[in-house]
């Protein structure tokens, strides 16, 4: 019986004797593996990109919005504060109002918040500082509001006029001094409804005083960790519903509740579905290239068997067994796919790296999935070589010698 080392040497000698044919044979595997690995890596990079964007909006956040007026008051705020797992909460009121700077006016979303909003929403300041609960007629602007909405950029300490509409129909204009400007979190692709760059933030106590109300439009909440976000959200939901008189049997029916809520895991699940679907589609297309590459290996191996018919007959006459011949050709096809797999893996990672650079995505290369793609390429070559190897192994040595 021929040794494995000898079989490998013979197979490599056969491959190197026809370099051009071997290179063309492995090209299909290279392209297929590279496409699979590049797409898998791009999918993982997009997923990480979406997660980073959501994380920029807030840490372990839970958002609740009322579906009417006079739903949430200080009593509901206390309920949320006392819920296990909650480490921060800011009540929210919002209204689209006219903001005037110098001679230019724009309709902008005004949000009344407390100082806890800074921590809950991962806000980073570009200039100045965020609101405190002691502030009154000061405002913090999103970067887009400060730098793009008006004819001239707004700076810290500049005055702006905000015109509110009260529930009784009255119009109130109040001057605010800009205390800070928020950095743009760069969440262009993931919208959660709490994007700070397009809003103006003022103290909620001041906003309620101007509007003549004492209720809240919702809450922005921070859980102690991402692991307990869903558990904390469910507990808040149950306590709020009970506090607002929603029957326990209706807790699972969102239509009966006077509020809506979502959390960071909801946003992550939605983006994960998008990235997973995109990756699956692209990988499926790439797998076609891998299949085509395996067919190429099979075809070349069949040609090789035909060309080496007399050689096979000679080998058998020298005592090579059917198993030896089978092993030789299987090793040859496996070596071809191994070379293609290595080259394809390197090429795929390189393509993904370049694509991430131009798309401004984080570089994420899932080792497990890359290893799986590499192993699949070897299995493809091995499978493609079975039929030609079996055909060679079963040749009659006498008939092989007669082959022209």
FIMARKOL-179172 format. One record per residue (C-alpha): residue in one letter; x, y, z. Coordinates in steps of 0.25 Angstrom, whole numbers, plus 2048, in hexadecimal, padded with zeros to 3 digits. Last residue first. Layout:
AXYZ;...
//
This chain:
X7EE816793;X7E980C79E;X7EE7FE79C;X7F67FF7A9;X7E98047B1;X7E27F87AB;X7EC7EE7B1;X7EC7F67BE;X7DD7F57C0;X7D98037C5;X7D18037D3;X7DA80D7DA;X7DA8177CE;X7CA8177CE;X7CA8187DD;X7D48247DD;X7CB82B7D2;X7BE8297DA;X7C482D7E8;X7CC8397E3;X7C08437E4;X7BD83E7F2;X7CB8417F7;X7CC84E7F0;X7BE8527F6;X7C384D803;X7CF856803;X7C78627FF;X7BD85F80A;X7C985F814;X7CD86D80F;X7BF872810;X7BE86C81E;X7CB873823;X7C588081E;X7B887E825;X7C087A832;X7CA886831;X7BF89182F;X7C789C828;X7C28A982D;X7C88B6828;X7C08C282B;X7B88C8820;X7BC8D5818;X7B78D080B;X7C48D3804;X7CC8CC80F;X7C28C1812;X7C38BD803;X7D28BD803;X7D28B4810;X7C78AB80A;X7CF8AA7FD;X7DC8A6804;X7D589C80D;X7CF895801;X7DD8957FA;X7E388F806;X7D8884807;X7D88827F8;X7E787F7F7;X7E6876803;X7D986F7FD;X7DF86E7EF;X7EC8677F4;X7E385E7FD;X7DA85B7F1;X7E68577E8;X7EC84F7F4;X7DE8487F6;X7DD8447E7;X7EB83F7E7;X7E98377F4;X7DD8317EF;X7E482D7E2;X7F08267EA;X7E68207F4;X7DE8197EA;X7EB8147E3;X7F080E7F0;X7E28087F4;X7E28017E6;X7F07FB7EA;X7FD8007E4;X8057F37E1;X80E7F77D5;X8037F27CB;X7F97FC7D2;X8038077D0;X8058047C2;X7F68047BF;X7F48117C6;X7FF8177BE;X7F88117B1;X7EC8187B6;X7F38257B9;X7EC82E7AF;X7DE8287B2;X7E082A7C1;X7E58387BF;X7D983B7B6;X7D08367C1;X7D783E7CC;X7D684B7C3;X7C78497C2;X7C58467D1;X7CD8527D5;X7C585B7CC;X7B88557D2;X7BE8597DF;X7C08677DB;X7B28687D5;X7AD8647E3;X7B686E7EA;X7B18797E0;X7A28757E4;X7A68777F2;X7A98857F0;X79A8887EC;X7968817F8;X7A0889800;X79A8967FB;X78C8927FE;X79088D80C;X79889980F;X78D8A280C;X78389B814;X78C89A820;X78F8A981F;X7808AD81E;X77C8A3829;X7878A8832;X7828B6830;X7748B2835;X77A8AA840;X7838B5845;X7778BF845;X76F8B684D;X77B8B3856;X77C8C2859;X76E8C485E;X7608C7859;X7548CD860;X7468D185C;X73C8D8865;X72D8D9868;X72D8CA869;X7218C2863;X7278C0855;X7348BA85B;X72C8AD85F;X7368A5868;X7328AC874;X7238AB872;X7208A087C;X7278A8886;X71C8B3884;X7228C1880;X7208CA88C;X72B8D488A;X7338CF895;X7318C1891;X7368C4883;X7428CC888;X7468C0891;X7458B6886;X74C8BE87C;X7578C2885;X7598B3889;X7598AF87A;X7638BA877;X76C8B6883;X76C8A787D;X76F8AC86F;X77A8B5874;X7808AB87D;X78C8A6875;X78E8B486F;X7928B987D;X78D8C1888;X7818C7880;X7808D587B;X7738DC879;X76E8E686F;X75F8EA874;X7538EF86D;X74A8FB86A;X74A900878;X73F907880;X73F914888;X73A91E87E;X73A92D87C;X74292C86F;X74C936874;X74D92F882;X74E92287B;X75A926873;X76192C87F;X75F920887;X76491787B;X77191F87A;X77492286C;X779919860;X77991D852;X778912848;X77E90D83A;X78C908840;X78590184C;X77F8F5844;X7758EF84D;X76B8E9843;X7738DC841;X7798DF833;X7858D682F;X78C8DA822;X7908E8825;X7948E5833;X7A08EE833;X7A08F2842;X7A090183E;X7A790884A;X79D910853;X79E91F854;X79D926862;X79893186A;X79093985F;X788944866;X779943865;X76F94E861;X76094B863;X75594C859;X74794785E;X73B945854;X72D94285A;X725937854;X720931862;X72A925860;X73692F85F;X73D932853;X74C935855;X75594084E;X76493E851;X76D94A850;X77C947850;X78894E857;X79694B855;X79E947861;X7A493A85A;X7A493C84B;X79A93C840;X79F93B832;X799945828;X78E94381E;X787939827;X78592B826;X793926824;X79C928830;X79492A83C;X788921838;X791917832;X79991683E;X78E914848;X78B920850;X78B922860;X78292D865;X782936871;X77693D877;X775935884;X78192D889;X781927897;X77E919892;X78B91988A;X78C91B87B;X798916873;X7A591D872;X7AC926868;X7B192285A;X7B1915852;X7AB90E85E;X7A98FF85E;X79B8F9862;X79B8EA866;X78C8EB866;X7898E6874;X7958EF87A;X7918FC874;X7828F9876;X7848F9885;X785908885;X776909882;X76F90A875;X76691386C;X76891185E;X76691B853;X764915844;X76892083B;X760929831;X76A93482C;X76B94382D;X77694C828;X77895B82B;X782959837;X77E94B83C;X77094783D;X76A93A841;X75C93683D;X75692A845;X75491C843;X751917851;X75790D85A;X756909869;X75F8FE86F;X7618F987C;X7708F487F;X7738E7885;X7808E188B;X7858D4892;X7788CC88F;X77B8BD892;X7708BC89D;X7658C589B;X7658D18A5;X7688DC89B;X75D8D6892;X7528D789C;X7578E58A0;X7568EA892;X7488E4892;X7448EC89E;X74B8F9899;X7418F988D;X73F8F1881;X7318EF87A;X72C8FE879;X72D8FF86A;X72C8F3860;X7348E785A;X73F8E8865;X74D8E5861;X7578DC868;X7658D9864;X76F8CF86A;X77E8D0869;X7898C786C;X7938D2869;X78D8DD860;X78D8E2851;X79C8DF84F;X7998D1852;X78F8D0847;X79A8D583D;X7A48CB843;X79A8C0841;X7978C4833;X7A68C4830;X7A88B7837;X79E8B082E;X7A48B7821;X7B18B1825;X7AC8A3827;X7A58A481A;X7B18A9813;X7B989E819;X7AF893814;X7AF89A806;X7BE89A805;X7BF88C80A;X7B5887800;X7BB88F7F5;X7C988B7F8;X7C587C7F9;X7BE87C7EC;X7C98847E4;X7D487B7EA;X7CC86F7E7;X7CA8737D8;X7D88777D7;X7DD8697DC;X7DB8637CF;X7E186E7C7;X7EE86E7D0;X7EF85E7CE;X7EE8607BF;X7F886A7BF;X8028637C8;X8018557C1;X80D84E7C7;X80B8557D4;X7FE84E7D6;X8038407D3;X80F8427DC;X8068467E7;X7FE83A7E5;X80B8317E5;X8108387F2;X8038377F9;X8028287F6;X8108267FB;X80D82C808;X800824809;X808817808;X80580E7FC;X800800800;
//
